[in-house]
Amino acid sequence: MTETSCFHSFRRGYSLAASVQYDLSIRRRRGLRPAALLAGLAVLASAASASAQISNVQPLLAKEAEPGLSSAIEGSLDWLTGNLSLVILSGSLITRYRRGRHLVFFLGRADETLNAGNRIRFRHLEHLRYRLDVVGPLQVEAFGQIEQDQARRVWPRALVGGGPRVTLVGTEKLDLALAAAYMFEYQHVRVTGELDDGESELVHRLSTYVVLTVRATSILKFSETFYVQPRFDDAGDLRMLSETEMLVSITDHLALKSALFVAYDSSPPLSIRKLDTGLKTTLQASF
């Protein structure tokens, strides 16, 4: 069984996962302050993960950043037993810095999947984004990203881009924003014995997204992000991502979060499927 086929096989399994997150916030004139400690136990989680080309950072940016610097560190462990014995280790670092109209956001993420002690997948991603409030609902964004994904045969992929973002609705109950950006992308295909081994491409894409957040009640929140990224010179080369999240606050310190994604890549590397789906539900406790 190849690394890729093995990965797609275990996507149908279920897992028990534990995660720990620690937030540090630096506020003006307050110095360093531990803001929150989050610990979660996944009560129902599929082993699927967002292996599509588009990485959605909008839910992480939806939280209004406090003036100054704030950071979060998260680690998780998924342990699957059954037809395959799998261990999935992951960790991420999220950093925000806000000053007046300026917001800088950084995400670093890495995960590794082991089958009987053998690595069958490794990937990492670093994403840097700058957002400027221009006037009223208008903002501009600039971003850069680099990633490697062993299972998707992307080794590496790098991109830079930027463009306008407009908040169409911004109320206590509802947020709706639309963005469009030019994106320059480089991708190299990892050597795994396929006909496209070692191929590289430089492409220009239009990256658009719409993000909707609905605060239905004081304890229930929904968010939906939809990305479309066609190539400028070939509209048939298209990537799309739909990601839906639901957050239920059970108490002040306990919440249930579910996330569903559907991702499509019309021209993936050989042996990689065009469609990816996944669902994960997590019980979170804060202290």
N, C-alpha and C positions, 0 to 999 in steps of 0.2 A: 504493500500500500504506500503510495506516495505521500509526502508531507501534506500536500493540498487536499487530496482525497480523504486522508485521515482527519483533517480539520473539518471538512464538510460532514463527515460521518458523526463526529461527536456533537455537532450543532443540534442534533435532535435529542440530546440527553438533558437531564436535569441536574441541578447542582445545589449544594449548600454553601453559602458564602458569608464571610464576615469582613467588615470594613471598619476602619478607624480614621477619623478626620480630626485635625486640630487646626483651629483658626487663630491667627495672631493679627491684631489690628493695631496700627500706629495712627493715633489721632493727633491733631494739632494741640499742642500744649498739654498733652496727656501722657506722652511717652508710649512705651510698649505695654499693651494690655491683652492678656488672654481673653478672647471674646467668647469662644464656644468650643466644646469638645463633643464631637458627634461619633456615635458608635452604631453600626447597623448590622442586622442579621437578615439575610435574604430569605424570605419565607417561601418564595416561588420564583425561580429564575431559570431561564433557558440558558444553555451554554453559548448561544449566539452572541456575537459582538459586532459592532459596526465596522465591518471590514470594507465598506464602500470607500470610494475615493474622497467623498466630501466629509469633512469633519465639522460638526455643528457645535459652535461655541456660544450660540445665542442664548440658551438658557443660563449659562454661566454669567453672561453679560447683563441679563435681565435684572439681576439684583443691583439696586442702586448703590454705587460705591460711595463710601464715606470719604470726606476730604482727607488727604494723606495716603498712607500706604496700608494695605491690608493683604494678608496672605492666608492660604489654606493648604495643608498637606494631607493627602489621602492615600491609604494603602488598603488593599483587599486581597483575600485568598479565597479561591473557589476550589472545592475538592469534589470530584465526581467519581462515583463508583458504578460498576455495572459491566456492560460490554467492553468499555474502555476505562482504564484507571487514569484520571487526568488531574493535574494540579495546575491552576491558573493563578499566577502572581501578577499583581498590578499595583502601580503607584502613580500619583500625579501631584503636581505643584501648581497652584493657581495664585497669581499675584495681580493686584490692581493698584494703580496709583492715580488719584484724582486731585487736580489742582485747578480751581476755577472752571473754565470751559474745556479743559483738557483731561482725557482719560487714557491711560496706558494699561493694557491688559496682556498678561503672559500666561500661557498654559504649557506645561511640560508633562508628558505622559509616556509611560512605558509598561509593557506587560509581556509575560513569557508563559508559554504553555508547555507542560512536560507530560509525557506519556511513559509510564514505567521508568522515570528518570531520564528519558531521552527528550531533547527539545524538539518539538514539532512546529512551534511558532514563536517568533520573537518580533516585536514591533515597537517603535517609539515615534513620538510626534512632539514637535515644538512649534508653538503658534504665538506670534507677537502681533498685537493690533493696537492702533492709535485711533482715537475718535475725538473729533473736535466739534463742539456745539457752535454753529455758525450764527444763525439767527432764527428765532422761533422754533419751528419743528425741524429745521434743516440742520443736518450734520454731515461731516465728511469723514471717511474712514480710509486708513491705509493699513495693509497687513502683509505679513510674510510668514511662510511656513516651510518646514522641512520634515520629512518622515521616511521611515523605512518599514516595510511590512513583508515579512518572510512568506506568509501564506498566500498573499496576493501577488507575489513575485515583483513587488515594487521595491527597488533597491538602488538608489533612493528616488524620492520625488520632492521637488522644491518649487515654490511658487511665490510670487509677489504681486500685489495689486492694490487698487484703491478706487474710490468713487463716492457718490452721494448716498445719504440715507435720510429718509423722511418719516417722521412720526405722524401718521394719518389720524390716529386717535390716541389720546393720552389722558385717561381718567382714573379714578380710584378703582373702578371695576373692570376697565377694559384698556388694553394697550394694543395698538396695531401699527406696525412699521414696515416699510418697503425700502429695499436697497438694490443698487445696481453698481457693478464695478468691473473695470478692465482687469484681467488676470493673465499674467505671463507664467507659463508652467513648463518645467523640465521633468521628464520621467525616464528612468532607466529600468529595463526589465532584467530581473535576476536570472542567472543561468541555472536551469533545472532539467535540461534535456529536451526542451521544446524547440520548435522551429524558429520562434522569435527570440531565442536566447540572446541577451546582450544588446537588444535594440534600444535606441534612445530616440526621444522626440522632444522638440521644442514647439509649443503650441500657444496660441492666443485664444483666450476664452472670455465670454461674457458671463459673469457670476452674479446671479440675481437671487434674492430671497425675500420672503415675506414671513414675519413672525407675529403671532397673535397670542396674547395672554389674557385669560378671562378669570377673574376672581369671583367665582360664582357665589360663595358665601365666605364668612370669616374663617372657615376651616377647609374649604375646597377651592383648588386652583387648577386650571387647565392651561396648557401652552401647546402651540402647534408651530413648527418651523418647516417651511417648504423651500428647497433650493432647486434651481435649474441652472445648469452650466453648459451651454452649447459652445462649440468652436466657432470662431468668426468665419473661417474659410471652409467649414464643413458642418452644416447644421445637423447632419445625421449623426455626428459624433457628439453624443449628449450624455450628461450625467444629471441625475435627479436624486433628491433625498427628501422624504417626508418623515418627520420625527414628532411624535405626540407624547406629552408628559401629563400625568395627573398626580397631584399632591393632596393628600388628605391629612389634616392636622387632627390627630386623635386627642391629644392633650397639648399643653404648652411645651412638653418635652418629648412627645412621641408623635411620629408622622409616618404615613404609608405612601410610598412613591412608586408609580408604575411608568415605564417608558416603552414605547413601541416605535420601531423604525422600519421603513421600507425604502430600500436604496436600489438604484438602477444605473448601470454603466453600459452603454451601447457597444463600446469597443474595449473590453478588458483584455489583459494579456491572455494568451492561449492557456486553456485548461481552467480558467477562472470563470465562474458563473456570472451572468449579467445581472441577476436579481439576488438581493440579500434581504432577509427579514429577521427581526429579533424582538423579544419581549423580556423585560426584567422588572420584577417587583421587589421592593426593598422596604423593610421596616427599620426606621431610624429613630434613635433615642438621643436626645441632647441633654447636656448637663452644664 
